[in-house]
Amino acid sequence: MARKTVKKVENNDGKELFEALKLLEAEKGIPVEFMIDKIKKAIVTACKNSYGNEDVVIDMEPDEGKFDVFLRKEIVEVAENPNREVALEIVKQYDPRAEIGGFVRHRLDTKQFGRIAAQTAKQVIRQGIKDAERGQIIKDFQSKTKDLISAKVGRIDPINGNVTLEIGKGSAVLPKSEQVPGETFVEGELTKVYVVEVKDTDRGPRVMISRTHSGLVKRLFEQ
């Protein structure tokens, strides 16, 4: 089985990518290995969509800043699909032992793959940041469940009276039904609310807060 060997080239984009991942790990606590795995899977999907070939070899060396992507192509007599096949006579030019049925690796150069790789990495990193922040917000809220906390009034809905409160890096809505009858709110002021429950949903953390729950009165007396 023939295999085309290609000398790796210096890829500054690879260095920048790995530096960004290391920074992300330091700031958001997302392991580099986890992000690399996500990027690899996304690249395979990108190659399938762009070239119709998901038979991909991804060679990443974070310590050296190297990042290479190869498409595996089958050696055939006549190549009808250039993204999946390569003619035997072409392979014979650099590998006399090549045979039909074997495979070669074709490295995608920067012009072919640079844009796809960059977009894929950005999407994965962006989603990784979003997931990390979401996880941290859920963790913070869960630590406050059944507790009394201070929240900043962000927005007051003039139609239904619901109040959006800023709590740390997240936010939660205080429904009109969970407000003390007759009380008013002013944007920017602080108020006390009781965290009834925290749920992790497809749309992000859903925090149920109240100013009428019996737990609020209990916590006030404890304080």
N, C-alpha and C positions, 0 to 999 in steps of 0.2 A: 504494500500500500504506500503510495507516494505521499510525500508531505512537503509542501513548499516552505522553506525557511526564509524569513524576512528579517533583516536587521532592524532593530527598533530605532526610532528616531526620537530626538529630544522634543518633548511636547510641553510647552509652557502652560498651555491650558490645563494639562494634567496637574502641574504643580499648583496652579491657582485653585483647582478643584479640591485637592487634598488639603491645602492650607485652609480653605473655607470650611471643610468638614471638621478639621481639628479645632477651628475657632468655634464652630457650632457645638462641638462636644464640650468645650470649656465653658461656653456661655449658657447652653441649654441642657447640658447633660445627656445629649444623644450620642451613643457610642459610634465611632467612625465605622466600625465593622458593620453595624446595623444599617447605616446609611449606604455603605458600599453595596451591600446585598440588595437593598431597594433599588439602587441605581442600575445594577446589573440586570435585574429583572425588567426594569423599565426599558433598558437599552434593547433587550431581546425583543420586546414588544414593538419598539420603534423600528428595528430592522425588519421585522415581519411586515409592518405596515408600509415601510419605505421601499424595501427590496423584495418583498414576498419570500423572504428566507429567514427563518427563525433559528437555523443551525449556525449559532454564533459562538465564537470563542472570545472571551473578554479577559485580557491580561492587565491586571492592575498591580502596581507596586508603589504603595503610598510613600514608603521611605525614600524612594528614588524619584518620586513624582512622575512616574511613567504610566501611561494609560493607552492601551492599544486594543482595537476591536477588529476581529477577523470574521469574514464570512467563509464557511466551509463549502467548497464546491466539488461536485462529483466529476470525475474524469470520464468523458464520453467520446464517442467517435465524432459526432457532430453536435456542437452546443446549440440547443434551441432556446434555452433560457439562460442568458449570461449571468444572472444573479444566483443561479443554482448550479450551473454546469460550466465546464471548461473543456475545450477540444484537446484530445490527446496530443495532436501535433504541436500544440502550443506548449504543453507541459514538457514534452520531450526535449524542448530547446534548453531547458535547465535541469531536467531530471531524466536521463536516458532510461532509467529503470521504471518509469511510470507506466501504469497499466490501466486499461479501462476498468471502471468499478472502484478505483481508488479515489482518494480525496486530497485536495490541496487547500491551504488556507490563504485567503486573499485579504491583506490588511487594507482597511478603509482609511484613506488619507484624510487630512484635515478638510480639504475641499468637499469630499464626499460625505464625511461624517461629522465634521466639526460642529455644524449648526445643530444637527440632531442631538449630539452628545451634550452640547451646552444647554439646549432647551430641556432635555430629559433631566439633567442634573439639577437645573434650576427648579423644575417642577417637584422633583423628589425632595430637595432641600426645603422648598417652601412648604410642602406638605409635612415634612418632618418637624419644622418649626411650629406649624399649626398644631400638630398632634402633641408635641411636647408641651406647648403652652396650655392646650386643652387639658392634658393630663395633670399639669401643675395646678390649674384652676380647680379641677375636680377634687384633687387632693386637699387643697386649701379649704374648699367649701365643706368637704366631708369632715375635716377636723373641727369644723364649727357647728356641725349638726347637733341639735338640741341645746344650743347655746345662744346667749344674747350677745349681739355684736353691734358696733357702730357702723353706719353706712351713710354715704353722701348722696343727697338728693340730686339726681341728674336731670331727669325730664318728667314733666307732669302732663299727662294726656288730658287736654281740655274737654274731650268728648266723654270718655268713660271714667276718668278720674284715676286711672292706674298711674303709679309712680315708679319710674325706673331709678334704681339705686345703684351707685357704684360701690362695689365691695372689693377692695384690693385691686387686682388686675382684671377682675370680672365684674359682672353686673347681674342684677336680678330685678324682677318686677314685683312690686307690692300691689296686689289687686285691691280694688275699692272695697271688696268684701272682707279683706283682711286688715282694713284700716279702722281706727277708732272713730265712731260716728262724730261728725262735726269738726274733726281736726283738719288743719291745713298744713301745706308744705311749701317751702320756699327753696328754689333751686340754689344749690351750693351749701345748704345747711346740713348739719349732721342729725341723724335720728337713730333711735335704737330699734332693732328688729330681732325677731326670734327665728332662727333657721329650723324649719320644721323637717325638711327632707331634701336630699340631694340625689338626683337621678342622672345617669349618663345616657343620653339619647343620641340618635343619628345627627341631630342638629347641634349637639354640644351639651354641656351640663345644664340641667334644668333644676333650678333652686327654688324651693317653695319657702317663702318667708311670710311672717305675720306680725301684726302689732296687737292682735286680739287673742292669740293663743294662750291657753292657761300656763304654758311653760314660760312665757314672757313674764307674767306676774310672779311666778315662782323664782325666776332668776333675779328679778328686781329686788325681791325681799331678801334673797341670799346676799346680794351686794350691799 
